Amino acid sequence: MAKSEHTKVGAAMTELVLETFRLNGRLLAVGDRLVKPLGLSSARWQVLGAIYFAETPQPVAGLARSMGLTRQGVQRIANELEKDGLVSFQPNPHHKRAQLIVMTKKGQDAYAAADRNQVKWVNELSEGFAREEIECALKIMEAMRSRIETTLNED
């Protein structure tokens, strides 16, 4: 089978994608370490964060869309969070079966503690980087995500 040829920019983008995969694995491992003492995992923390940052209470499907994850995966985690008393399901006035997920006081406390751990960690991690460098990387990642979402929505 003949090897496909990347353009120079395509080859650089491939390296960026591969590095993003490697970085994601490391971020999940560090996240697990940061929140393990709180009885959380990176996945549970991520769902709590999506609930926290949502402007209004959302059903599982809405949270999943905002996170770029499957509804089934978020539902599984939401059920675990409810079992542990970190979230509750509330009636949704717009849909009988798609209940809204709301953080409980226990969930708010756990998220606040995780946030304190993250702030300390990220402040140390960011030492030596210029804010402009980080903003440039963010801009590229946002543009990549947007282009990928556009192609996914075309299917």
N, CA, C and O atoms as a GROMACS GRO file, in nm:
protein
  620
    1MET      N    1   0.085  -0.118   0.000
    1MET     CA    2   0.000   0.000   0.000
    1MET      C    3   0.090   0.124   0.000
    1MET      O    4   0.184   0.133   0.078
    2ALA      N    5   0.060   0.217  -0.087
    2ALA     CA    6   0.138   0.340  -0.098
    2ALA      C    7   0.108   0.433   0.020
    2ALA      O    8  -0.006   0.445   0.064
    3LYS      N    9   0.212   0.498   0.068
    3LYS     CA   10   0.196   0.593   0.178
    3LYS      C   11   0.146   0.726   0.124
    3LYS      O   12   0.197   0.777   0.025
    4SER      N   13   0.044   0.783   0.190
    4SER     CA   14  -0.007   0.914   0.151
    4SER      C   15   0.093   1.021   0.189
    4SER      O   16   0.167   1.007   0.286
    5GLU      N   17   0.095   1.127   0.112
    5GLU     CA   18   0.186   1.238   0.138
    5GLU      C   19   0.111   1.355   0.200
    5GLU      O   20   0.014   1.404   0.143
    6HIS      N   21   0.157   1.398   0.315
    6HIS     CA   22   0.102   1.517   0.379
    6HIS      C   23   0.164   1.642   0.318
    6HIS      O   24   0.278   1.640   0.271
    7THR      N   25   0.088   1.750   0.318
    7THR     CA   26   0.150   1.880   0.293
    7THR      C   27   0.233   1.912   0.417
    7THR      O   28   0.221   1.843   0.519
    8LYS      N   29   0.317   2.013   0.410
    8LYS     CA   30   0.396   2.050   0.528
    8LYS      C   31   0.305   2.091   0.643
    8LYS      O   32   0.329   2.055   0.759
    9VAL      N   33   0.200   2.166   0.612
    9VAL     CA   34   0.105   2.208   0.716
    9VAL      C   35   0.026   2.088   0.766
    9VAL      O   36   0.000   2.076   0.885
   10GLY      N   37  -0.012   1.998   0.674
   10GLY     CA   38  -0.083   1.877   0.714
   10GLY      C   39   0.000   1.789   0.806
   10GLY      O   40  -0.053   1.731   0.901
   11ALA      N   41   0.129   1.777   0.778
   11ALA     CA   42   0.218   1.698   0.864
   11ALA      C   43   0.230   1.763   1.002
   11ALA      O   44   0.230   1.694   1.104
   12ALA      N   45   0.242   1.895   1.005
   12ALA     CA   46   0.250   1.965   1.134
   12ALA      C   47   0.120   1.948   1.212
   12ALA      O   48   0.122   1.930   1.334
   13MET      N   49   0.006   1.955   1.142
   13MET     CA   50  -0.123   1.938   1.209
   13MET      C   51  -0.135   1.795   1.263
   13MET      O   52  -0.189   1.775   1.372
   14THR      N   53  -0.087   1.697   1.189
   14THR     CA   54  -0.088   1.558   1.237
   14THR      C   55  -0.008   1.546   1.365
   14THR      O   56  -0.052   1.480   1.459
   15GLU      N   57   0.108   1.608   1.371
   15GLU     CA   58   0.190   1.605   1.492
   15GLU      C   59   0.116   1.672   1.609
   15GLU      O   60   0.124   1.626   1.723
   16LEU      N   61   0.046   1.780   1.579
   16LEU     CA   62  -0.031   1.849   1.683
   16LEU      C   63  -0.144   1.760   1.734
   16LEU      O   64  -0.167   1.753   1.855
   17VAL      N   65  -0.213   1.693   1.644
   17VAL     CA   66  -0.321   1.602   1.684
   17VAL      C   67  -0.265   1.489   1.770
   17VAL      O   68  -0.322   1.457   1.875
   18LEU      N   69  -0.155   1.428   1.727
   18LEU     CA   70  -0.096   1.318   1.804
   18LEU      C   71  -0.050   1.366   1.942
   18LEU      O   72  -0.069   1.296   2.042
   19GLU      N   73   0.008   1.484   1.948
   19GLU     CA   74   0.050   1.539   2.077
   19GLU      C   75  -0.071   1.568   2.165
   19GLU      O   76  -0.064   1.552   2.287
   20THR      N   77  -0.181   1.612   2.104
   20THR     CA   78  -0.304   1.637   2.179
   20THR      C   79  -0.355   1.507   2.242
   20THR      O   80  -0.398   1.507   2.357
   21PHE      N   81  -0.350   1.397   2.167
   21PHE     CA   82  -0.390   1.268   2.223
   21PHE      C   83  -0.303   1.232   2.344
   21PHE      O   84  -0.354   1.189   2.447
   22ARG      N   85  -0.172   1.249   2.329
   22ARG     CA   86  -0.080   1.218   2.441
   22ARG      C   87  -0.108   1.309   2.560
   22ARG      O   88  -0.111   1.264   2.674
   23LEU      N   89  -0.127   1.438   2.533
   23LEU     CA   90  -0.156   1.535   2.639
   23LEU      C   91  -0.286   1.500   2.710
   23LEU      O   92  -0.293   1.508   2.832
   24ASN      N   93  -0.388   1.463   2.634
   24ASN     CA   94  -0.517   1.428   2.695
   24ASN      C   95  -0.499   1.316   2.797
   24ASN      O   96  -0.555   1.323   2.907
   25GLY      N   97  -0.424   1.214   2.763
   25GLY     CA   98  -0.401   1.105   2.857
   25GLY      C   99  -0.333   1.152   2.984
   25GLY      O  100  -0.369   1.110   3.094
   26ARG      N  101  -0.236   1.241   2.970
   26ARG     CA  102  -0.164   1.293   3.087
   26ARG      C  103  -0.255   1.382   3.171
   26ARG      O  104  -0.251   1.378   3.294
   27LEU      N  105  -0.338   1.464   3.104
   27LEU     CA  106  -0.430   1.551   3.177
   27LEU      C  107  -0.531   1.469   3.258
   27LEU      O  108  -0.564   1.504   3.371
   28LEU      N  109  -0.580   1.361   3.199
   28LEU     CA  110  -0.674   1.275   3.272
   28LEU      C  111  -0.607   1.212   3.394
   28LEU      O  112  -0.667   1.201   3.500
   29ALA      N  113  -0.482   1.169   3.377
   29ALA     CA  114  -0.409   1.108   3.489
   29ALA      C  115  -0.385   1.210   3.601
   29ALA      O  116  -0.404   1.179   3.718
   30VAL      N  117  -0.346   1.331   3.565
   30VAL     CA  118  -0.324   1.435   3.666
   30VAL      C  119  -0.457   1.473   3.731
   30VAL      O  120  -0.466   1.491   3.852
   31GLY      N  121  -0.561   1.485   3.648
   31GLY     CA  122  -0.693   1.517   3.702
   31GLY      C  123  -0.738   1.413   3.802
   31GLY      O  124  -0.790   1.447   3.909
   32ASP      N  125  -0.720   1.286   3.768
   32ASP     CA  126  -0.756   1.180   3.862
   32ASP      C  127  -0.680   1.196   3.994
   32ASP      O  128  -0.736   1.178   4.102
   33ARG      N  129  -0.553   1.229   3.984
   33ARG     CA  130  -0.471   1.246   4.105
   33ARG      C  131  -0.518   1.366   4.188
   33ARG      O  132  -0.520   1.360   4.311
   34LEU      N  133  -0.554   1.475   4.120
   34LEU     CA  134  -0.597   1.596   4.190
   34LEU      C  135  -0.727   1.577   4.267
   34LEU      O  136  -0.744   1.633   4.376
   35VAL      N  137  -0.819   1.496   4.212
   35VAL     CA  138  -0.952   1.486   4.273
   35VAL      C  139  -0.979   1.353   4.343
   35VAL      O  140  -1.086   1.335   4.402
   36LYS      N  141  -0.884   1.261   4.338
   36LYS     CA  142  -0.904   1.132   4.405
   36LYS      C  143  -0.935   1.148   4.554
   36LYS      O  144  -1.024   1.080   4.604
   37PRO      N  145  -0.864   1.237   4.627
   37PRO     CA  146  -0.896   1.253   4.770
   37PRO      C  147  -1.039   1.302   4.795
   37PRO      O  148  -1.090   1.291   4.906
   38LEU      N  149  -1.103   1.355   4.690
   38LEU     CA  150  -1.240   1.406   4.703
   38LEU      C  151  -1.343   1.302   4.662
   38LEU      O  152  -1.463   1.330   4.661
   39GLY      N  153  -1.298   1.182   4.628
   39GLY     CA  154  -1.389   1.077   4.584
   39GLY      C  155  -1.435   1.096   4.441
   39GLY      O  156  -1.539   1.043   4.402
   40LEU      N  157  -1.359   1.170   4.362
   40LEU     CA  158  -1.394   1.197   4.223
   40LEU      C  159  -1.293   1.134   4.130
   40LEU      O  160  -1.187   1.088   4.172
   41SER      N  161  -1.326   1.132   4.004
   41SER     CA  162  -1.234   1.097   3.895
   41SER      C  163  -1.238   1.215   3.797
   41SER      O  164  -1.320   1.305   3.811
   42SER      N  165  -1.148   1.213   3.701
   42SER     CA  166  -1.151   1.319   3.600
   42SER      C  167  -1.285   1.325   3.529
   42SER      O  168  -1.337   1.433   3.503
   43ALA      N  169  -1.342   1.210   3.498
   43ALA     CA  170  -1.471   1.206   3.428
   43ALA      C  171  -1.582   1.266   3.513
   43ALA      O  172  -1.664   1.344   3.463
   44ARG      N  173  -1.586   1.232   3.641
   44ARG     CA  174  -1.689   1.286   3.729
   44ARG      C  175  -1.670   1.436   3.748
   44ARG      O  176  -1.767   1.512   3.750
   45TRP      N  177  -1.545   1.478   3.761
   45TRP     CA  178  -1.512   1.619   3.776
   45TRP      C  179  -1.554   1.696   3.652
   45TRP      O  180  -1.606   1.807   3.662
   46GLN      N  181  -1.531   1.637   3.535
   46GLN     CA  182  -1.567   1.702   3.410
   46GLN      C  183  -1.718   1.723   3.401
   46GLN      O  184  -1.763   1.830   3.359
   47VAL      N  185  -1.796   1.624   3.441
   47VAL     CA  186  -1.942   1.639   3.438
   47VAL      C  187  -1.986   1.744   3.539
   47VAL      O  188  -2.072   1.827   3.508
   48LEU      N  189  -1.929   1.740   3.659
   48LEU     CA  190  -1.963   1.844   3.758
   48LEU      C  191  -1.930   1.982   3.704
   48LEU      O  192  -2.006   2.077   3.724
   49GLY      N  193  -1.817   1.994   3.634
   49GLY     CA  194  -1.779   2.123   3.575
   49GLY      C  195  -1.877   2.169   3.469
   49GLY      O  196  -1.909   2.287   3.462
   50ALA      N  197  -1.924   2.076   3.387
   50ALA     CA  198  -2.023   2.113   3.285
   50ALA      C  199  -2.152   2.161   3.350
   50ALA      O  200  -2.214   2.256   3.302
   51ILE      N  201  -2.191   2.098   3.459
   51ILE     CA  202  -2.311   2.142   3.532
   51ILE      C  203  -2.286   2.280   3.591
   51ILE      O  204  -2.371   2.369   3.582
   52TYR      N  205  -2.170   2.299   3.651
   52TYR     CA  206  -2.134   2.426   3.715
   52TYR      C  207  -2.134   2.541   3.614
   52TYR      O  208  -2.186   2.649   3.644
   53PHE      N  209  -2.077   2.518   3.496
   53PHE     CA  210  -2.062   2.626   3.398
   53PHE      C  211  -2.184   2.646   3.309
   53PHE      O  212  -2.191   2.744   3.236
   54ALA      N  213  -2.280   2.555   3.314
   54ALA     CA  214  -2.403   2.573   3.236
   54ALA      C  215  -2.480   2.693   3.290
   54ALA      O  216  -2.492   2.710   3.411
   55GLU      N  217  -2.531   2.775   3.201
   55GLU     CA  218  -2.604   2.895   3.245
   55GLU      C  219  -2.735   2.860   3.314
   55GLU      O  220  -2.779   2.932   3.404
   56THR      N  221  -2.796   2.751   3.274
   56THR     CA  222  -2.920   2.703   3.334
   56THR      C  223  -2.907   2.552   3.350
   56THR      O  224  -2.826   2.490   3.282
   57PRO      N  225  -2.986   2.492   3.440
   57PRO     CA  226  -2.980   2.345   3.452
   57PRO      C  227  -3.009   2.278   3.318
   57PRO      O  228  -3.097   2.321   3.244
   58GLN      N  229  -2.934   2.173   3.289
   58GLN     CA  230  -2.942   2.104   3.161
   58GLN      C  231  -2.979   1.957   3.180
   58GLN      O  232  -2.950   1.899   3.284
   59PRO      N  233  -3.042   1.897   3.080
   59PRO     CA  234  -3.057   1.751   3.081
   59PRO      C  235  -2.925   1.687   3.038
   59PRO      O  236  -2.834   1.756   2.991
   60VAL      N  237  -2.914   1.557   3.054
   60VAL     CA  238  -2.792   1.485   3.018
   60VAL      C  239  -2.752   1.513   2.874
   60VAL      O  240  -2.634   1.537   2.846
   61ALA      N  241  -2.847   1.510   2.782
   61ALA     CA  242  -2.814   1.530   2.641
   61ALA      C  243  -2.750   1.668   2.617
   61ALA      O  244  -2.657   1.680   2.537
   62GLY      N  245  -2.798   1.770   2.685
   62GLY     CA  246  -2.740   1.904   2.670
   62GLY      C  247  -2.599   1.911   2.724
   62GLY      O  248  -2.512   1.972   2.662
   63LEU      N  249  -2.577   1.848   2.838
   63LEU     CA  250  -2.441   1.844   2.894
   63LEU      C  251  -2.348   1.768   2.801
   63LEU      O  252  -2.235   1.812   2.776
   64ALA      N  253  -2.393   1.655   2.750
   64ALA     CA  254  -2.311   1.575   2.661
   64ALA      C  255  -2.270   1.655   2.538
   64ALA      O  256  -2.154   1.651   2.496
   65ARG      N  257  -2.366   1.727   2.479
   65ARG     CA  258  -2.334   1.810   2.361
   65ARG      C  259  -2.228   1.914   2.395
   65ARG      O  260  -2.134   1.934   2.318
   66SER      N  261  -2.244   1.981   2.509
   66SER     CA  262  -2.149   2.087   2.546
   66SER      C  263  -2.009   2.031   2.571
   66SER      O  264  -1.910   2.102   2.554
   67MET      N  265  -2.002   1.905   2.613
   67MET     CA  266  -1.874   1.843   2.644
   67MET      C  267  -1.814   1.766   2.527
   67MET      O  268  -1.698   1.727   2.532
   68GLY      N  269  -1.893   1.746   2.421
   68GLY     CA  270  -1.845   1.667   2.308
   68GLY      C  271  -1.838   1.519   2.340
   68GLY      O  272  -1.754   1.447   2.286
   69LEU      N  273  -1.926   1.472   2.429
   69LEU     CA  274  -1.927   1.332   2.471
   69LEU      C  275  -2.061   1.269   2.435
   69LEU      O  276  -2.154   1.338   2.394
   70THR      N  277  -2.070   1.138   2.450
   70THR     CA  278  -2.196   1.070   2.421
   70THR      C  279  -2.294   1.089   2.537
   70THR      O  280  -2.254   1.103   2.653
   71ARG      N  281  -2.422   1.089   2.502
   71ARG     CA  282  -2.526   1.100   2.605
   71ARG      C  283  -2.518   0.982   2.701
   71ARG      O  284  -2.536   0.999   2.821
   72GLN      N  285  -2.492   0.864   2.649
   72GLN     CA  286  -2.487   0.744   2.732
   72GLN      C  287  -2.374   0.752   2.834
   72GLN      O  288  -2.392   0.713   2.950
   73GLY      N  289  -2.258   0.801   2.793
   73GLY     CA  290  -2.145   0.813   2.884
   73GLY      C  291  -2.173   0.913   2.995
   73GLY      O  292  -2.143   0.888   3.111
   74VAL      N  293  -2.230   1.027   2.958
   74VAL     CA  294  -2.262   1.129   3.058
   74VAL      C  295  -2.373   1.078   3.150
   74VAL      O  296  -2.371   1.107   3.270
   75GLN      N  297  -2.470   1.004   3.096
   75GLN     CA  298  -2.578   0.949   3.178
   75GLN      C  299  -2.522   0.854   3.284
   75GLN      O  300  -2.563   0.859   3.400
   76ARG      N  301  -2.429   0.770   3.244
   76ARG     CA  302  -2.367   0.675   3.339
   76ARG      C  303  -2.299   0.751   3.454
   76ARG      O  304  -2.315   0.715   3.570
   77ILE      N  305  -2.224   0.853   3.420
   77ILE     CA  306  -2.154   0.931   3.523
   77ILE      C  307  -2.253   1.008   3.609
   77ILE      O  308  -2.238   1.014   3.730
   78ALA      N  309  -2.355   1.066   3.546
   78ALA     CA  310  -2.457   1.140   3.622
   78ALA      C  311  -2.527   1.048   3.721
   78ALA      O  312  -2.555   1.088   3.834
   79ASN      N  313  -2.555   0.925   3.681
   79ASN     CA  314  -2.618   0.829   3.772
   79ASN      C  315  -2.527   0.799   3.891
   79ASN      O  316  -2.574   0.788   4.004
   80GLU      N  317  -2.396   0.786   3.866
   80GLU     CA  318  -2.300   0.763   3.974
   80GLU      C  319  -2.295   0.883   4.068
   80GLU      O  320  -2.293   0.868   4.190
   81LEU      N  321  -2.295   1.002   4.010
   81LEU     CA  322  -2.292   1.124   4.091
   81LEU      C  323  -2.418   1.136   4.176
   81LEU      O  324  -2.411   1.180   4.291
   82GLU      N  325  -2.531   1.098   4.121
   82GLU     CA  326  -2.655   1.102   4.199
   82GLU      C  327  -2.649   1.001   4.314
   82GLU      O  328  -2.687   1.032   4.427
   83LYS      N  329  -2.601   0.883   4.284
   83LYS     CA  330  -2.589   0.777   4.386
   83LYS      C  331  -2.503   0.825   4.503
   83LYS      O  332  -2.530   0.790   4.618
   84ASP      N  333  -2.400   0.905   4.473
   84ASP     CA  334  -2.310   0.956   4.577
   84ASP      C  335  -2.359   1.088   4.638
   84ASP      O  336  -2.290   1.146   4.722
   85GLY      N  337  -2.476   1.134   4.596
   85GLY     CA  338  -2.533   1.255   4.653
   85GLY      C  339  -2.474   1.386   4.603
   85GLY      O  340  -2.492   1.490   4.666
   86LEU      N  341  -2.402   1.382   4.491
   86LEU     CA  342  -2.337   1.502   4.438
   86LEU      C  343  -2.427   1.581   4.343
   86LEU      O  344  -2.408   1.701   4.323
   87VAL      N  345  -2.524   1.512   4.283
   87VAL     CA  346  -2.621   1.578   4.196
   87VAL      C  347  -2.759   1.520   4.224
   87VAL      O  348  -2.772   1.414   4.285
   88SER      N  349  -2.860   1.591   4.179
   88SER     CA  350  -2.996   1.538   4.184
   88SER      C  351  -3.061   1.563   4.049
   88SER      O  352  -3.022   1.655   3.976
   89PHE      N  353  -3.159   1.482   4.018
   89PHE     CA  354  -3.236   1.499   3.896
   89PHE      C  355  -3.365   1.571   3.932
   89PHE      O  356  -3.434   1.534   4.027
   90GLN      N  357  -3.395   1.676   3.856
   90GLN     CA  358  -3.513   1.758   3.881
   90GLN      C  359  -3.605   1.753   3.760
   90GLN      O  360  -3.559   1.730   3.648
   91PRO      N  361  -3.736   1.774   3.781
   91PRO     CA  362  -3.829   1.776   3.667
   91PRO      C  363  -3.790   1.884   3.566
   91PRO      O  364  -3.744   1.992   3.602
   92ASN      N  365  -3.809   1.852   3.439
   92ASN     CA  366  -3.781   1.944   3.330
   92ASN      C  367  -3.915   1.993   3.274
   92ASN      O  368  -3.991   1.913   3.219
   93PRO      N  369  -3.944   2.121   3.288
   93PRO     CA  370  -4.074   2.170   3.239
   93PRO      C  371  -4.090   2.160   3.087
   93PRO      O  372  -4.201   2.170   3.036
   94HIS      N  373  -3.979   2.141   3.016
   94HIS     CA  374  -3.983   2.136   2.869
   94HIS      C  375  -3.985   1.994   2.815
   94HIS      O  376  -4.009   1.973   2.696
   95HIS      N  377  -3.961   1.895   2.901
   95HIS     CA  378  -3.954   1.757   2.854
   95HIS      C  379  -3.976   1.663   2.972
   95HIS      O  380  -3.902   1.669   3.070
   96LYS      N  381  -4.076   1.578   2.963
   96LYS     CA  382  -4.111   1.491   3.076
   96LYS      C  383  -4.003   1.391   3.112
   96LYS      O  384  -3.979   1.366   3.230
   97ARG      N  385  -3.937   1.333   3.012
   97ARG     CA  386  -3.840   1.226   3.040
   97ARG      C  387  -3.697   1.276   3.058
   97ARG      O  388  -3.618   1.209   3.125
   98ALA      N  389  -3.661   1.389   3.002
   98ALA     CA  390  -3.523   1.440   3.009
   98ALA      C  391  -3.510   1.531   3.131
   98ALA      O  392  -3.520   1.653   3.120
   99GLN      N  393  -3.487   1.469   3.246
   99GLN     CA  394  -3.476   1.547   3.369
   99GLN      C  395  -3.353   1.637   3.367
   99GLN      O  396  -3.256   1.611   3.295
  100LEU      N  397  -3.359   1.742   3.446
  100LEU     CA  398  -3.247   1.835   3.460
  100LEU      C  399  -3.154   1.786   3.570
  100LEU      O  400  -3.199   1.729   3.669
  101ILE      N  401  -3.025   1.810   3.552
  101ILE     CA  402  -2.926   1.771   3.652
  101ILE      C  403  -2.883   1.896   3.728
  101ILE      O  404  -2.844   1.996   3.669
  102VAL      N  405  -2.891   1.887   3.861
  102VAL     CA  406  -2.857   1.999   3.947
  102VAL      C  407  -2.757   1.951   4.052
  102VAL      O  408  -2.773   1.844   4.109
  103MET      N  409  -2.654   2.031   4.076
  103MET     CA  410  -2.557   1.997   4.179
  103MET      C  411  -2.619   2.017   4.317
  103MET      O  412  -2.687   2.116   4.343
  104THR      N  413  -2.594   1.922   4.406
  104THR     CA  414  -2.638   1.935   4.544
  104THR      C  415  -2.533   2.016   4.620
  104THR      O  416  -2.428   2.050   4.565
  105LYS      N  417  -2.560   2.046   4.744
  105LYS     CA  418  -2.462   2.116   4.829
  105LYS      C  419  -2.334   2.034   4.838
  105LYS      O  420  -2.223   2.089   4.830
  106LYS      N  421  -2.348   1.903   4.854
  106LYS     CA  422  -2.231   1.815   4.860
  106LYS      C  423  -2.152   1.823   4.729
  106LYS      O  424  -2.030   1.825   4.730
  107GLY      N  425  -2.223   1.826   4.615
  107GLY     CA  426  -2.157   1.838   4.486
  107GLY      C  427  -2.088   1.973   4.469
  107GLY      O  428  -1.977   1.980   4.416
  108GLN      N  429  -2.152   2.079   4.515
  108GLN     CA  430  -2.092   2.213   4.508
  108GLN      C  431  -1.964   2.218   4.592
  108GLN      O  432  -1.864   2.276   4.550
  109ASP      N  433  -1.969   2.158   4.710
  109ASP     CA  434  -1.850   2.156   4.797
  109ASP      C  435  -1.737   2.076   4.732
  109ASP      O  436  -1.621   2.118   4.736
  110ALA      N  437  -1.770   1.961   4.674
  110ALA     CA  438  -1.668   1.878   4.608
  110ALA      C  439  -1.609   1.953   4.489
  110ALA      O  440  -1.487   1.950   4.468
  111TYR      N  441  -1.694   2.019   4.410
  111TYR     CA  442  -1.644   2.092   4.294
  111TYR      C  443  -1.555   2.208   4.338
  111TYR      O  444  -1.451   2.232   4.277
  112ALA      N  445  -1.594   2.279   4.443
  112ALA     CA  446  -1.514   2.391   4.493
  112ALA      C  447  -1.377   2.342   4.541
  112ALA      O  448  -1.276   2.408   4.517
  113ALA      N  449  -1.373   2.227   4.608
  113ALA     CA  450  -1.245   2.171   4.654
  113ALA      C  451  -1.159   2.130   4.534
  113ALA      O  452  -1.038   2.154   4.534
  114ALA      N  453  -1.220   2.068   4.434
  114ALA     CA  454  -1.146   2.031   4.313
  114ALA      C  455  -1.091   2.155   4.244
  114ALA      O  456  -0.978   2.155   4.196
  115ASP      N  457  -1.171   2.261   4.241
  115ASP     CA  458  -1.128   2.386   4.178
  115ASP      C  459  -1.006   2.444   4.251
  115ASP      O  460  -0.913   2.493   4.188
  116ARG      N  461  -1.008   2.439   4.383
  116ARG     CA  462  -0.891   2.489   4.459
  116ARG      C  463  -0.766   2.408   4.423
  116ARG      O  464  -0.659   2.466   4.405
  117ASN      N  465  -0.779   2.277   4.414
  117ASN     CA  466  -0.665   2.193   4.376
  117ASN      C  467  -0.616   2.226   4.236
  117ASN      O  468  -0.495   2.233   4.211
  118GLN      N  469  -0.710   2.248   4.144
  118GLN     CA  470  -0.674   2.278   4.006
  118GLN      C  471  -0.603   2.412   3.995
  118GLN      O  472  -0.507   2.424   3.920
  119VAL      N  473  -0.649   2.512   4.068
  119VAL     CA  474  -0.588   2.645   4.060
  119VAL      C  475  -0.441   2.639   4.104
  119VAL      O  476  -0.354   2.696   4.038
  120LYS      N  477  -0.415   2.572   4.213
  120LYS     CA  478  -0.276   2.559   4.260
  120LYS      C  479  -0.191   2.487   4.155
  120LYS      O  480  -0.082   2.532   4.120
  121TRP      N  481  -0.243   2.376   4.104
  121TRP     CA  482  -0.171   2.296   4.005
  121TRP      C  483  -0.146   2.375   3.876
  121TRP      O  484  -0.034   2.376   3.825
  122VAL      N  485  -0.249   2.440   3.823
  122VAL     CA  486  -0.234   2.508   3.694
  122VAL      C  487  -0.145   2.631   3.706
  122VAL      O  488  -0.075   2.666   3.611
  123ASN      N  489  -0.148   2.697   3.821
  123ASN     CA  490  -0.057   2.811   3.839
  123ASN      C  491   0.088   2.766   3.835
  123ASN      O  492   0.173   2.834   3.778
  124GLU      N  493   0.117   2.650   3.894
  124GLU     CA  494   0.253   2.596   3.889
  124GLU      C  495   0.287   2.552   3.747
  124GLU      O  496   0.398   2.578   3.699
  125LEU      N  497   0.195   2.485   3.679
  125LEU     CA  498   0.218   2.437   3.543
  125LEU      C  499   0.246   2.552   3.447
  125LEU      O  500   0.329   2.538   3.356
  126SER      N  501   0.178   2.663   3.465
  126SER     CA  502   0.188   2.774   3.370
  126SER      C  503   0.314   2.859   3.388
  126SER      O  504   0.343   2.945   3.304
  127GLU      N  505   0.388   2.835   3.494
  127GLU     CA  506   0.511   2.912   3.515
  127GLU      C  507   0.607   2.892   3.398
  127GLU      O  508   0.630   2.779   3.354
  128GLY      N  509   0.662   3.001   3.348
  128GLY     CA  510   0.757   2.996   3.238
  128GLY      C  511   0.694   3.014   3.101
  128GLY      O  512   0.766   3.031   3.002
  129PHE      N  513   0.562   3.011   3.093
  129PHE     CA  514   0.493   3.038   2.967
  129PHE      C  515   0.446   3.182   2.966
  129PHE      O  516   0.406   3.236   3.070
  130ALA      N  517   0.451   3.245   2.851
  130ALA     CA  518   0.392   3.378   2.836
  130ALA      C  519   0.243   3.361   2.812
  130ALA      O  520   0.200   3.267   2.744
  131ARG      N  521   0.163   3.452   2.867
  131ARG     CA  522   0.019   3.446   2.847
  131ARG      C  523  -0.016   3.444   2.699
  131ARG      O  524  -0.109   3.374   2.658
  132GLU      N  525   0.058   3.518   2.618
  132GLU     CA  526   0.032   3.525   2.474
  132GLU      C  527   0.054   3.389   2.407
  132GLU      O  528  -0.018   3.353   2.314
  133GLU      N  529   0.153   3.312   2.454
  133GLU     CA  530   0.177   3.179   2.398
  133GLU      C  531   0.057   3.088   2.425
  133GLU      O  532   0.012   3.014   2.337
  134ILE      N  533   0.007   3.094   2.546
  134ILE     CA  534  -0.107   3.010   2.584
  134ILE      C  535  -0.231   3.053   2.506
  134ILE      O  536  -0.307   2.968   2.459
  135GLU      N  537  -0.252   3.182   2.491
  135GLU     CA  538  -0.367   3.232   2.416
  135GLU      C  539  -0.360   3.191   2.268
  135GLU      O  540  -0.462   3.161   2.207
  136CYS      N  541  -0.240   3.188   2.211
  136CYS     CA  542  -0.222   3.145   2.073
  136CYS      C  543  -0.256   2.996   2.059
  136CYS      O  544  -0.328   2.957   1.967
  137ALA      N  545  -0.207   2.914   2.151
  137ALA     CA  546  -0.238   2.771   2.148
  137ALA      C  547  -0.388   2.749   2.162
  137ALA      O  548  -0.446   2.665   2.093
  138LEU      N  549  -0.451   2.823   2.251
  138LEU     CA  550  -0.596   2.812   2.272
  138LEU      C  551  -0.672   2.848   2.144
  138LEU      O  552  -0.767   2.780   2.107
  139LYS      N  553  -0.629   2.955   2.079
  139LYS     CA  554  -0.695   3.000   1.956
  139LYS      C  555  -0.688   2.892   1.848
  139LYS      O  556  -0.787   2.868   1.778
  140ILE      N  557  -0.575   2.829   1.834
  140ILE     CA  558  -0.559   2.722   1.734
  140ILE      C  559  -0.646   2.603   1.770
  140ILE      O  560  -0.712   2.546   1.683
  141MET      N  561  -0.648   2.564   1.896
  141MET     CA  562  -0.729   2.449   1.938
  141MET      C  563  -0.879   2.477   1.919
  141MET      O  564  -0.954   2.388   1.878
  142GLU      N  565  -0.921   2.599   1.949
  142GLU     CA  566  -1.062   2.636   1.929
  142GLU      C  567  -1.098   2.630   1.780
  142GLU      O  568  -1.206   2.583   1.744
  143ALA      N  569  -1.008   2.679   1.695
  143ALA     CA  570  -1.034   2.676   1.550
  143ALA      C  571  -1.039   2.532   1.499
  143ALA      O  572  -1.123   2.500   1.415
  144MET      N  573  -0.951   2.448   1.548
  144MET     CA  574  -0.953   2.306   1.509
  144MET      C  575  -1.085   2.242   1.551
  144MET      O  576  -1.149   2.172   1.472
  145ARG      N  577  -1.125   2.266   1.675
  145ARG     CA  578  -1.251   2.208   1.724
  145ARG      C  579  -1.368   2.256   1.640
  145ARG      O  580  -1.454   2.176   1.603
  146SER      N  581  -1.371   2.384   1.609
  146SER     CA  582  -1.479   2.440   1.529
  146SER      C  583  -1.485   2.375   1.390
  146SER      O  584  -1.594   2.340   1.343
  147ARG      N  585  -1.371   2.358   1.325
  147ARG     CA  586  -1.369   2.295   1.193
  147ARG      C  587  -1.415   2.150   1.201
  147ARG      O  588  -1.489   2.103   1.115
  148ILE      N  589  -1.370   2.080   1.304
  148ILE     CA  590  -1.411   1.940   1.320
  148ILE      C  591  -1.561   1.931   1.346
  148ILE      O  592  -1.629   1.845   1.289
  149GLU      N  593  -1.613   2.018   1.432
  149GLU     CA  594  -1.756   2.017   1.460
  149GLU      C  595  -1.837   2.045   1.334
  149GLU      O  596  -1.943   1.985   1.313
  150THR      N  597  -1.788   2.135   1.250
  150THR     CA  598  -1.857   2.167   1.125
  150THR      C  599  -1.864   2.043   1.036
  150THR      O  600  -1.970   2.014   0.980
  151THR      N  601  -1.753   1.970   1.023
  151THR     CA  602  -1.755   1.851   0.938
  151THR      C  603  -1.841   1.741   1.000
  151THR      O  604  -1.906   1.666   0.926
  152LEU      N  605  -1.843   1.729   1.132
  152LEU     CA  606  -1.928   1.629   1.197
  152LEU      C  607  -2.075   1.660   1.177
  152LEU      O  608  -2.157   1.570   1.161
  153ASN      N  609  -2.109   1.788   1.179
  153ASN     CA  610  -2.249   1.830   1.162
  153ASN      C  611  -2.297   1.813   1.020
  153ASN      O  612  -2.418   1.812   0.995
  154GLU      N  613  -2.204   1.801   0.925
  154GLU     CA  614  -2.242   1.782   0.784
  154GLU      C  615  -2.289   1.640   0.758
  154GLU      O  616  -2.362   1.616   0.662
  155ASP      N  617  -2.248   1.546   0.842
  155ASP     CA  618  -2.284   1.405   0.822
  155ASP      C  619  -2.426   1.376   0.860
  155ASP      O  620  -2.470   1.262   0.849
   0.00000   0.00000   0.00000
